[in-house]
Amino acid sequence: MQSEQLRQRRRERKRLERERDKKESRNAQMCAGDELDFLLPRRVAALFGRAMRAAREENFTRPSNSGSRFPGRIQTT
């Protein structure tokens, strides 16, 4: 009887560990997807920056669109 309970506890512990590992992996992937770095000429960087600001404003003004945030950093050459 005790050995069966121990096996059940071990199985449950392993299941919880797998769930935690999956959750951590998904979280790491989501965090990595929030940032992009670009090396662009100044004129292109300025145009790209304006386009991103306009896209963000559009996403925030349309409640039906759950668009992701894009905190990209742009380096100029």
N, C-alpha and C positions, 0 to 999 in steps of 0.2 A: 504494500500500500504506500509506504513512504517513498520507495524508489519510483513509483509511478508519478507521485506528486513532484519529486525532484526533476524527473524528465519533463514534465509539463512546465515547470518553472524555467528550466533551461531553454526549452523551445520558445517560450514566451519572451525570455530575455533576448534570445537571438533575433526573434522577429522584431522586437523593439529597436535593437541595434541596427538592423537592416533599414528600418524605416527612418531612423535618425540619420544614417549615412546617406540615404537617398535625398532626404530633405536638405542636408548640408550641401550635397552636390548640386542640387537644383538652385539653392541660394547662391552658391559660388558662380554658377553659370549666369544667373540673372545679374549679379553684381558686375561681372566682367562685361556684360553686354551694354552697360550704361555709358561707357566712355569710348571715344574714338579720338585719336591724335592724327592730325594731318600736317604735312609740310607743304605749304602752298605759296605761290607768289602773292604779294600783298593785295593786288587787285582782285585776284580770285578769292582770297581769304575774306575780303570785305564783302564781295558779292555773296559768297557762301554764308557768311554770318548774317547778312540781311535776310537771306532766304530761310535760314533756320529760325530766326526771330519771328518771321511772318508765319512759319509753320506752327511754332509754339503757340502764338496768339490765336491762330485758327483752331488749334486743338483745345485751348482753354475756353474759347467762346462757344464751341459746339458741344453741349453736354452729352449728346448721343455718341460722340467719338471718344473712346478711351485711349487715345494715342499715348505712346510712351514719351517720357521726358528724354531729352537728348542734351546732356551737359558736355558736349564735345569741346575739346580745346584745339585751337588752331594756331600753328606756328607759321610765321611768315619767313620768306627767304629774302 
